[in-house]
């Protein structure tokens, strides 16, 4: 049994969810995971699971960030350092620590970070005056610990990780590493433990055909396409239920302002509560749009729906068709009319939809469970523990 320090660049960002998932897998292997990271936003992105120690250090810009690293330093005492995302505030700190202590460093990538900035086309080419402002002025871009320039440098240093895990074919083709998809605890996420009608009643969803998006909406995730489809159907029985919301900006409010008629938003909740909420869904929606960011991602919402034996309606983006493998419903990305047509088909043949949901759960257990993740992680970690 080993202590393993999972280092998160920003616990107020999406990387926290992947870190908590990896920590749960490591617990299954009887290791002692500990999540350590900075917090740059006003609140934690996700509620930590029970039994996972979490150490949070306030994130600050350079040069104060160096003091934040010193605060974090004593908590990086695991036998292995496991950095989440190739960012200075995670992988960079881990490499610096290895230089001092020779601890093994692993890296996990669940996104292509530069895709948020245009991918390979992104360049930083300031004139001397702009460079001075970015480095020296309060609020200067290069004072941000995870500026894209620094991320680009660290993507070039991925080869220095002792082990690399990735969650999509896109990332594996680009960076190599071991494929470690976003699995689910299929014992916790077990539809047999819940009665859908009772769950819908508990959350005030009884009158509706519940389309559920169990995550943080962002433009590339296609929530607007679902809402446009509901406008097209114009059927009061439908509602899109968002669980949690976006911690990044006012995107939720903009959705409500335009499509509030079709929206219900539930507050964020601990992982242990999610299966009960998902049980209330008729269909789980994963309407990814065709973007670089979406292509590089493994949407956690897919295995949410699959584990709970729900019909999943998604798009032909990235790994999604291979993950579902004919156990869900696929439409072209950015196509609200196709979403509307497919929703009508699902409810017209509900028995077939339930059969697909059951097949999706079987596939999730076989390929996308935490037990399957544990096999991969154990194989990677074991050589560093002897």
Secondary structure, 3 states (H helix, E strand, C coil): CCEEEEEECCCCCCHHHHHHHHHHHHHHCCCEEEEEEEECCCCCCCCCCCCCEEEEEECCCCCHHHHHHHHHHCCCCCCEEEEECCCHHHHHHHHHHHHHHCCEEEEEECCCHHHHHCHHHCCCCCCHHHHHHHHHCCCCHHHCCCCHHHHHHHHCCHHHCCEEEECCHHHHHHHCCEECCCCECCCCCCHHHCCHHHHHHHCCCCCCEEEEECCCCCHHHCHHHHHHHHHHHCCCCEEEEEECCCCCCCHHHHHHHHHHHHEEEECCCCHHHHHHHHHCCCEEEECCCCCHHHHCCCCHHHHHHHHCCCEEEEECCCCHHHHHCCCCEEECCCCHHHHHHHHHHHHHCHHHHHHHHHHHHHHHHHHCEHHHHHHHHHHHHHCCCC
